[in-house]
Amino acid sequence: MTEEVQGGGQPGELDVMRGDTKYISIGALSKETGLSVENLRMWERRYGSPKAIRLPSGHRRYTWAEVARLKLVVSCGFSEIRT
């Protein structure tokens, strides 16, 4: 599931920043991890991960901690959509 926030993180959330960017878009997450946007959305629907923070506009944002976690998943060989 996703969480709706008004511009900030949730209490207890790991705040990881790269430069001045606290959260990144799904497109940037795709580029960082090598996973397609479609794959990321499918994983979110099926497995609840990657966990997105939703802006009031409905756009997804991800933390840099989520990027690191997904890179680990990809390094273990889990990068294809399984039907």
Secondary structure, 3 states (H helix, E strand, C coil): CCEECCCCCCCCCCCCCECCECEECHHHHHHHHCCCHHHHHHHHHHHCCCCCEECCCCCEEEEHHHHHHHHHHHHCCCCCCCC
